[in-house]
């Protein structure tokens, strides 16, 4: 499989910084913000986003990992009792969902279903590092690091182990 680098680690880091400022501007600070990173790569990006927000605001923002597997509509629907952590309450909070790549919108739709199990948030916003189009659901991100038009058969991979680097695989 051919792997073509399209965004360097340095550029991806600058994108996360820009996303942090956009989240702060829209929400008039981070006092009411809680961040959920969609497992796996989205969770790593969510941590980086929260660190940038903390660097600007001077205080930590709650960050949680979100496993949406049980809420997917393209898999058998089996929500287990331990799928929702009961000590998280998002009632009247501004929730920012974070994912690495937005493609069909199925994962984001599943994340919306998962979030409402934690309460009734004031707002739910979506932040993605890469928006590659090809939606199957009418879902649009509120914050985008970069829009990258791709062919449907291509795959965009965000490597999160040592910084963020973005590749396209055919």
C-alpha positions in Angstrom: 0.0 0.0 0.0 1.4 3.3 -1.0 1.6 5.9 1.7 1.9 9.6 0.8 2.6 12.2 3.5 0.4 15.2 3.1 0.7 17.1 6.5 3.9 17.2 8.6 3.9 16.9 12.4 4.8 20.6 12.7 1.9 21.7 10.5 -0.5 19.4 12.3 0.6 20.9 15.6 -0.2 24.4 14.4 -3.6 23.2 13.3 -4.3 21.9 16.8 -3.2 25.3 18.2 -5.6 27.1 15.8 -8.5 24.7 16.7 -7.9 25.6 20.4 -8.2 29.3 19.8 -11.4 28.7 17.7 -13.0 26.7 20.5 -12.1 29.4 23.0 -13.4 32.2 20.8 -16.7 30.5 20.1 -17.3 29.4 23.7 -16.1 32.7 25.2 -13.4 30.9 27.1 -13.2 27.3 28.4 -15.1 27.6 31.7 -18.1 25.5 30.5 -16.3 23.3 27.9 -15.8 19.6 28.3 -13.9 17.6 25.6 -14.6 14.1 24.4 -12.1 12.4 22.1 -13.5 9.7 19.9 -11.5 6.6 20.5 -8.6 6.0 19.4 -7.0 8.7 17.4 -9.6 11.3 18.3 -8.8 10.8 22.0 -5.1 11.6 21.4 -5.9 14.7 19.5 -8.5 15.7 22.2 -5.7 15.5 24.8 -3.5 17.8 22.7 -6.4 20.2 22.1 -7.0 20.3 25.9 -3.3 21.0 26.6 -3.4 23.9 24.1 -6.5 25.3 25.7 -5.0 25.0 29.1 -1.9 26.8 27.9 -4.0 29.8 26.8 -6.6 29.8 29.6 -4.4 28.8 32.5 -6.7 26.0 33.8 -7.4 22.5 32.8 -10.4 21.5 30.7 -12.0 18.1 31.4 -11.2 15.5 28.7 -12.7 12.1 28.3 -12.3 9.2 25.9 -15.4 8.2 24.0 -15.9 4.7 22.6 -18.7 4.8 20.1 -18.5 1.2 19.0 -21.8 0.2 20.7 -23.6 3.2 19.0 -22.6 2.5 15.4 -25.4 1.8 13.0 -23.3 -0.3 10.7 -22.6 -2.9 13.4 -24.8 -5.0 15.7 -26.3 -2.7 18.3 -25.3 -4.0 21.7 -24.9 -1.3 24.3 -23.3 -2.8 27.4 -23.9 -1.5 30.8 -20.3 -0.4 31.3 -20.2 1.5 28.0 -21.2 4.7 29.8 -19.1 6.1 32.7 -21.7 7.3 35.3 -19.6 9.9 37.0 -19.5 12.2 33.9 -22.3 14.8 33.6 -22.5 17.0 30.6 -25.8 18.7 31.5 -25.7 22.3 30.5 -22.1 22.0 29.3 -20.6 22.8 25.9 -19.3 19.5 24.6 -16.6 19.4 22.0 -16.3 16.1 20.2 -12.9 15.5 18.7 -12.0 13.1 15.9 -9.0 12.7 13.6 -10.8 12.3 10.2 -14.4 13.1 9.2 -15.5 11.0 6.3 -19.0 9.6 6.0 -20.3 11.1 9.3 -21.2 7.7 10.8 -18.8 7.9 13.7 -19.8 11.4 14.5 -23.5 10.4 14.5 -22.7 7.5 16.8 -20.8 9.9 19.1 -23.9 12.1 19.3 -25.9 9.2 20.5 -23.3 8.3 23.1 -23.0 11.8 24.5 -26.7 12.1 25.4 -26.2 9.2 27.8 -24.1 11.6 29.9 -26.8 14.2 30.2 -28.3 17.0 28.2 -25.5 19.3 27.0 -26.1 23.0 26.2 -24.3 22.4 22.8 -22.4 19.7 21.0 -19.6 20.9 18.7 -17.5 18.8 16.4 -13.7 19.4 15.9 -11.8 17.3 13.3 -8.2 17.5 12.2 -9.1 16.4 8.6 -12.4 16.7 6.7 -12.2 14.6 3.6 -15.9 14.9 2.4 -18.0 12.0 1.1 -20.8 12.4 3.7 -23.5 9.8 4.1 -25.1 11.8 7.0 -25.8 15.5 7.1 -23.0 16.2 9.6 -20.6 19.2 9.3 -17.8 20.0 11.7 -17.7 23.2 13.7 -13.9 23.3 13.7 -11.7 21.9 10.9 -7.9 21.7 10.8 -7.8 21.1 7.1 -10.2 20.0 4.3 -8.5 17.4 2.0 -10.6 16.3 -0.9 -9.9 12.6 -1.6 -11.1 9.8 -3.7 -13.6 7.5 -2.1 -11.3 4.5 -2.2 -8.4 6.4 -0.6 -7.8 6.4 3.1 -6.5 9.2 5.3 -4.4 8.1 8.2 -3.4 10.3 11.1 -0.4 8.9 12.9 -0.7 9.9 16.5 2.1 7.9 18.2 4.8 10.6 17.9 3.1 13.8 17.1 0.5 14.0 14.4 1.5 13.3 10.8 -1.2 12.8 8.1 -0.9 10.4 5.2 -3.0 9.3 2.3 -3.1 5.6 1.4 -4.4 4.1 -1.8 
